[in-house]
Amino acid sequence: MIEHQGTLISEELFEKRFVCDLSACKGACCEQGDSGAPLEPEEAAFIKKHIKELLPYMTERGKAAVKKQGTSIVDSDGELVTPLVQEYAECVYAKKDTTGTWKCGIDNAWRDGKIPFRKPISCHLYPIRTEKLKYHEALNYHEWPICAPACSCGAKLDVVVFRFLKESLVRRYGQEWYDELEIIYQEWVKRHRPDASGKPKAKKSIR
């Protein structure tokens, strides 16, 4: 792990390649899984406050599920999340576009200028998952089989995870944090570049 301004960053964010390929996955992350998207308390409050503006961006079954469950719930792990339409089904805020791709209704409402808040940061940061520790916030790479097309696309384009997520990382931690992360990455690359024998250099901690 690399320590950086109150965060602990997994080296997988430098090693792995990732670029979402919606034409291949069709937004499956909005539909698959046994729980909704993790929410910050302020995000849950915002969604509840602006639910009327979000309704036009939701499916009828999504609206029915919100009416029954509420705009957010606490799941079996005790985590605050978006509700699902039903167990192992899509998020209540997900809706298919004309190509059959699942899209986030919250994000679409934001793009249309209907609300001042973008999609939950947990969705925006994926495939990074964050965990609050005693003194730091840990950033780890989460591997999910449905994202295999994104890994293939990222490898083809040679885009490392953290660079693909620049916009969401700046949203979460600020431009200065991200700019310094780029510097850390350049140093990391130098330390891991193969030596004259063709063997990678030994890993060293970066502070």
JOWO-V874011 format. One record per helix or strand of 3 or more residues. SS is the DSSP state (~ for helix, > for strand). FROM is the first residue (numbers start at 1). LEN is the number of residues. If there is no record, write none. Layout:
# JOWO-V874011
ss = {SS & SS}
from = {FROM & FROM}
len = {LEN & LEN}
This chain:
# JOWO-V874011
ss = {> & > & ~ & ~ & ~ & ~ & ~ & ~ & > & > & ~ & ~ & > & > & ~ & ~ & ~ & ~}
from = {2 & 7 & 12 & 22 & 28 & 41 & 51 & 60 & 94 & 102 & 105 & 121 & 128 & 137 & 145 & 161 & 166 & 175}
len = {3 & 3 & 4 & 4 & 3 & 9 & 7 & 10 & 3 & 3 & 7 & 4 & 5 & 5 & 13 & 4 & 8 & 18}
